[in-house]
Amino acid sequence: QVQLAESGGGLVQAGGSLRLSCAASGSIFTYVAMSWYRQAPGKQRELVAGITSGGSTNYADSVKGRFTISRDNAKNTMYLQMNNLKPEDTAVYYCNAQRFVGVRLNDYWGQGTQVTVSS
C-alpha cells in the first residue's frame, strides 16, 4: 500500500521558518502530482502548494512568496519550505499524492503534522 509520512512540524514564533517533509513509499516518479494541504480548527481543508511529475508548481495566494514546494526524487521525499510564518498559517499540514491505478486517479494522504505559529 502507498504510505506517506509527514514530519517537520512544530511551534515557532511569527516570522520564523519550518521545513516540512513528506516521505513517500516507492519512487515518487509514480505520482503524477504531490501536494501540501492544511486544515485549521473550524476551517475547511485547503490546498497550500502542489508540484507535478514534470516539476510545475502552484501555490495558494496566501503563501506565495513565503513557501516553496520541492521534491527530491532520489530520496522519494517532497518538501515544503515555509518562511516568514504567520499565525494564520497554524494548521495541521497533510501530504497528498496522486497516481493512476489503471484509469483511476487515486489520492493518498499522510497522517498530518501540526504547525503552530505564535504571535
Phi, psi and omega in degrees: 000153177289134177230135176235135183228113178273151174204166175105356178289170180169192180252124179224160175275156177307137183093349180278183184227151172217153171238119177268146178236147175229109178268126184252145173287142181070183180283135178286355171300335181285347183264130178285335178201150171228146187215161169248129173243162174217154178218120176265156179305131179077003181243159175283154173297138180227148176285129179263309182200153178218156177219133181270170177299333178275357177097000177289143182236155173214154185222148168295146181303327184292343183243356180302135181086349180244325183251148176225125177262142179206171177216153177235102184297323181296329180261000182052045187224140173249148183232155169227107175274121184243115179245160179048053183295146181239155178306326180290353173279352181299124183182170166272127182258130184242139173272136178232141175224146179236137173209155179278135167241100193066233177262005181267128177266112183261146174254137177234145186229144171275182184278344180095153175223135186278131172242123179235126181243118181268150180268000000 
